[in-house]
Amino acid sequence: MSEDGMTRRTFVKEIAATAGLMGTLAAGAGEGDDMADQGPIRARFLWTWDHCTTWALNRPGGHDIGASNEYGRAPETFVADYSCLLRWCGRHGIDGVVVWGLLRDRHGGVDSVKRLCEVAKESGTKLLAGTGVNAYGGVYYEGASPYSLERHLESHPELYGVTADGTRMVYDFGTVGPRKSHHACPSRPENREFTLDSLRWLFETTGIDGVQMEAGDTGVCRCPLCEERRQHPVSGFSWEDMALAYGPATDAIRSVRPDATIILETYSHPQPYTGPAEAPNFGEGVPPWAAECIAGFPSDVLVQWVCDQFIAPRNSVEWTDAGRPPEGPRRNIMRCHVGTYWGRFRDELAIDWLADMATKSAAHGFDALSVFGESSPFHASSELNYLALADYGSAANPDCDLGLYLDHVAGPLLGGPERARRYLEIARLIDDRPRIAEALVEARRIAAGLDGRPAQRWTWLCNYLASFVYPEPPVGDE
């Protein structure tokens, strides 16, 4: 374990301190020498759905994309997948792993989670439950548990959220998620009490380190209670619903585990929104009332944002100096969808895009980052992406410099710094496919001149790129 990785994990433990100490840490004071050892990015997380996480290789049943899929792997594979993931993170300076679908009867329920909590503790990293408030299954994603939101609503159908025409809110993800998401009305006190009881149970029962909490982005309840309560327009989500839910939920968690790591999702980027809609949608900027709502968030948390439209390869919206999270005692974490089919391609090399993300995030007041971590580092590009996450903004690479990463991290893994640069250039030929065949000759020659894992990383890249031109022409693209 590197000294730098240890100081990052030490800092992540600090984020669950009291509000007063939280403000001191956010200001960079009070810890003196320990803070001096930190780069601008002080915490890193991998984000996963259970059904798409395939770190235990050569096991059937995994998906490569989805939200709310069925779980198709064996219970022992679930434990093996996340044991591999947690141990790798502990060795490489990743501070925590978020798991959506963590609690399911299908892969062992509470017993499996307790086993993984022990693995996380032994590995020196954190296990966080993806936890829905009003949607996304609650704390117990699927099963017969009384803490399953779906079971709660089935038992009390009058507590469902409703659409404008009065229909119960049951969201269908279509081909990317055959399990439907059942929505609770956020204005009903019975639902709020259910959420608080569920969170207290989660932390009393499992030994989990924290949560990434979401209020739901697949629609909002339009019942008379909600319509009267809200003062601002909504899109697929409501800032006011977040402010209503997150404070009491955090208090419930803190009543059981004061040092829990709590990440609160906004579904948004902090750039002021200038689009035509009344309220911005997922991944867009913030409306004028966002700061007012965030002021109601607890102080000792990480507020999570998303930047896909504001970094390479999209860069479709300019990230200006105004795109800073509101000032206050909360810390801020930025996430993106690279190396996944939610963005472009699963296992795509994204080390230059991650450098862009880390550089812009650090410049705008962020000190934590999160990326997808569902794919095993056996896939060389995913491995390089995760190592880039660990490196950018660290004490070893405070400027999030791609060249420094290629020299000191990727270079030794790929046969030297110049080969690391060439690896990135060749990987980018996904967007220039007529050149792939010629590049494969060179890449195979490099692989043949190396041994062991460096050779395997080049061989993996050859096979990955070849898949984009086989068969030729691709069936259906004639």
C-alpha positions, -999 to +999 in steps of 0.1 A: +000+000+000+015+033-010+019+061+015-002+084-007-030+058-009-030+056+029-033+094+034-062+095+010-080+069+029-072+086+062-088+118+048-119+100+036-124+089+072-125+125+082-154+135+060-179+119+084-168+142+112-191+168+128-203+198+108-179+221+126-148+199+120-161+194+084-159+231+077-124+232+091-113+203+069-130+218+038-110+250+045-078+230+046-070+238+082-068+218+114-050+188+100-018+206+091+009+181+080-016+154+069-034+179+046-001+190+032+005+155+020-026+156-001-031+167-037-062+186-046-082+154-052-086+137-018-110+109-023-119+085-051-147+061-056-158+034-080-195+032-089-212+000-097-244-019-103-243-055-089-256-071-121-229-055-143-199-060-120-178-088-134-144-089-116-145-127-110-137-138-145-152-167-165-184-169-145-218-167-164-247-143-159-233-108-160-247-078-179-226-051-197-251-023-192-282-016-172-301+000-144-324-023-124-315-055-142-322-089-127-291-104-110-280-134-131-248-146-114-245-171-086-244-158-049-208-170-044-199-151-076-214-119-062-191-122-031-162-131-053-168-101-077-168-076-049-141-092-029-118-089-059-129-053-065-125-042-028-091-058-025-078-042-057-091-008-045-073-012-012-040-020-030-043+009-054-056+039-034-093+039-043-112+050-012-146+034-016-169+013-038-206+021-043-228-009-050-264-005-063-284-036-058-262-045-028-290-061-008-309-088-028-322-122-017-308-135-050-272-131-040-273-137-003-289-107+013-275-095+047-251-125+050-233-116+018-231-079+027-216-087+061-189-108+044-181-080+021-179-055+050-152-077+064-133-077+031-136-039+029-123-035+064-094-059+058-086-041+025-086-006+039-113+007+016-150+015+021-182-004+010-211+020+003-247+010-005-265+026-033-296+037-016-328+050-031-351+074-013-386+073-028-372+052-058-346+027-068-357+001-043-349+017-010-321+001+011-331-035+002-332-036-035-349-069-042-364-096-019-388-104+008-373-080+033-397-055+051-371-029+041-377-033+004-394-002-010-412-023-035-427-045-008-436-015+013-456+001-016-472-032-025-485-034+011-496+002+011-506+011-024-521+044-013-484+056-006-473+053-042-463+085-061-486+093-089-483+109-124-503+140-134-532+118-145-532+099-112-515+067-124-491+050-099-455+057-107-438+025-118-410+033-141-400+010-169-363+012-179-370-008-211-341-028-226-316-015-201-334-026-170-362-051-170-369-046-133-393-017-128-387+011-103-415+018-079-419+054-067-431+065-033-447+098-027-421+120-009-447+141+008-463+112+027-449+110+063-454+072+063-429+070+034-404+093+052-406+072+083-401+040+063-370+055+048-355+065+082-363+032+097-347+014+068-315+034+070-312+028+107-318-009+102-291-010+074-264+005+096-274-015+127-275-048+108-247-049+082-216-029+093-217-009+060-194+021+058-217+045+041-242+052+013-246+070-020-281+083-017-305+093-045-340+108-044-348+095-079-344+109-115-371+089-133-400+112-126-416+131-097-448+126-078-476+149-090-501+143-062-518+174-046-495+172-016-464+174-037-478+200-061-487+223-032-454+218-014-431+225-044-424+261-053-401+254-083-404+236-117-393+199-120-379+177-147-371+140-142-362+150-106-369+177-081-343+197-061-369+203-035-375+166-031-338+161-025-337+189+001-367+173+019-353+138+020-315+141+025-314+159+058-335+135+079-320+105+061-285+117+070-296+123+106-310+087+108-277+073+096-256+094+119-277+083+149-263+048+143-229+054+127-216+090+132-186+083+110-205+070+079-195+083+045-226+098+029-227+109-008-258+128-019-267+128-056-278+159-075-280+144-111-266+178-122-236+199-131-229+231-112-228+252-144-257+277-144-284+263-167-293+284-197-314+259-217-349+263-229-367+240-205-383+252-172-360+229-153-328+212-164-326+174-169-300+148-160-264+160-165-274+196-173-266+227-153-283+240-122-314+262-120-314+294-099-331+276-070-305+249-066-283+268-042-313+274-019-320+237-019-284+226-013-283+250+017-308+225+032-285+196+027-265+183+057-231+199+062-210+168+067-216+150+034-202+148-001-225+163-027-223+145-060-224+161-095-220+147-131-199+162-158-202+141-190-214+170-212-186+193-199-155+172-205-139+153-234-149+135-255-182+154-256-173+190-245-208+199-257-212+226-230-186+251-218-176+247-182-169+283-171-157+297-138-193+301-128-196+263-128-187+259-091-207+242-065-223+265-039-200+276-011-205+260+023-194+233+046-201+205+023-175+187+001-182+180-035-176+149-057-177+148-095-185+117-115-186+108-152-197+079-174-165+068-193-154+033-200-190+022-200-218+018-225-237+046-207-212+069-223-196+052-254-180+018-250-174-005-221-136-009-214-127+021-236-095+037-226-103+071-210-071+082-193-069+115-212-106+123-206-102+115-170-073+139-169-096+166-183-123+157-157-098+158-128-081+190-139-114+209-144-129+195-112-099+205-091-100+240-106-136+244-097-134+234-061-140+196-062-118+173-041-134+139-049-140+119-081-161+089-090-162+067-122-177+034-132-159+004-118-179-026-131-153-041-154-124-062-142-088-047-145-080-078-165-093-056-193-063-034-197-080-002-206-102-004-175-071-011-154-054+020-168-086+041-162-088+030-125-051+037-120-055+072-136-083+079-111-060+070-083-032+092-097-048+124-109-048+151-083-028+130-059+004+142-041+023+124-068+005+142-097-012+173-082-017+189-116-036+159-130-010+158-158-015+131-184+021+131-194+032+125-158+008+096-156+020+081-188+056+084-177+053+071-141+022+049-140+012+036-174+048+035-188+061+007-166+029-013-173+032-010-211+069-012-219+080+024-213+067+059-216+068+061-254+049+029-258+023+042-233+018+072-255+015+050-285-010+028-267-033+058-262-029+069-298-038+034-311-067+030-287-082+062-301-085+046-335-120+034-325-130+068-341-108+062-372-115+026-380-099+025-415-065+028-397-071+000-373-058-029-395-024-012-400-022-002-363-028-038-353+004-049-371+024-025-350+006-034-318+011-071-323+048-065-330+051-046-297+033-073-278+056-099-292+086-080-279+073-079-244+068-105-217+042-112-190+015-087-181+029-059-203+026-082-234-009-092-223-020-056-221-010-050-256-026-082-268-058-072-250-058-039-269-053-057-302-083-079-296-104-050-284-097-029-315-101-059-338-136-063-325-145-029-341-137-041-376-148-077-375-167-088-395-158-064-423-181-046-430-199-049-396-232-068-401-260-043-404-238-014-412-234-020-450 
